[in-house]
Amino acid sequence: FFFFSSRRRHTRYISVTGVQTCALPIYEKNVDKILARLKRIEGQMRGIQRMVEEDKYCVDILTQVSSVIAATEKVALIILRDHIKGCVYSSLKEGNSEERIDELVMVVERFLKA
């Protein structure tokens, strides 16, 4: 969701909606957990590709696809929870709530459509 420049520790983040974000992403404390989940998902995706190449049973493939969907939703929820607890909460305390809440609503709507 974010574009960034410079080195990780000295980065200014601008969201795709154009809203200035926190200096560092709040999910940074969960980076290891998030990356471990994403690597597991990547492995699952390779497994699904292999299953398709090997003409495995459709229901078995669909079961694995369902597992990947659930895993990616979990990653998104971790990041969304941290965003609310960090960036949104900070904006509310600083009085910059309108723009941040609009952004949050848009993100949640997009997340629910997926």
N, C-alpha and C positions, 0 to 999 in steps of 0.2 A: 503493500500500500504506500510505501514512502520512497521518495527520491532523495538522494543525499549526495554530498560532495565532501572532499577532503578526507582526512583520516578519521577512523571510527570515534575516537575520544573527543575530537574537536569538530564535530559535525553539527550543522544546522539542518534540521529536517523540515521539509515542506511536504505536506500531504498532497495527494493527487487532487484534492478539492481546493488546494491553495491556502489552507489554514496553517499558520505557523505552529509547529509542534514543540514538544518538550525538547530540551537540548540533547538529551539521550533518551532512547526509548525505555519506557518503564519495564518492558518485558526483559530487559537485559539481565535481570537476576534469574530468569528462567531460560536463558539462551541454551544452556547445556541440555535441559530437559526437552526443549523445543527441537533442537538439532537432532537429538537421539530419536525422537518421534518421527521427524522428517526422513531420517536415514532408514528407519524401519519401513516407512511408507514407500520409500524409493525401492527397497528390496521387495516389498509386496508387489509393486508395479512391475518389476522385472519378472517376478514369478508369474504374474498374470500374462505378460507377453509370451513367456515360455509356454504357458498352458495353451494359449491360442495357437502358437506355432506347432505344438504337438497335438492339436485337435482334441483337447480334453473335453469332457462332458460340460455342456452349457451351464447346468445348474452349479457345478463346482466353480466355474469361472465367475458366475454371478455372485456366488457366496464370497469369493475373494474381493470382487469389486465392492460389494457392500461393506466389507471390512475396511477397505481403503477409504471409502466415503466417511465412515464413522471415525476413523483415525484422523482424517484431515479436519473434520468438524471439531474434534477435541483440541487440535492445535489452534484452530481459530478461536475457540472459546478461551483458551489460556491467554492468548494475545488480547482478545477483547476484554477479558476480566482485568488484566493488567492495565490496559488503556483507560478503562473506566476508573480504576482505583488510583491511577497516576495522573495522566494528562487531563481527563475530564474533571476529576476532583480538584486539581490545581487551578484549572480555569474557573471553576465555581468559586474557589476561595479568592481569586484575584479579580473577580468581577467580569471576566471575559466569557461568560457562560453562553450567551446566545449563539455565537458562531460555532462553538464547540458542541453544543447540544444538537444543533442542526446537522453537523457532521456526523455525530453519533447516531442520530435517527437514520440518516442516509446509509450508514454502514450496516446497521441492524436490518434495515429493509433489504439491502443487497444480500446480506447473509441469509435471511429467511427465504429469499427467492431461489437461492441456489439449491 
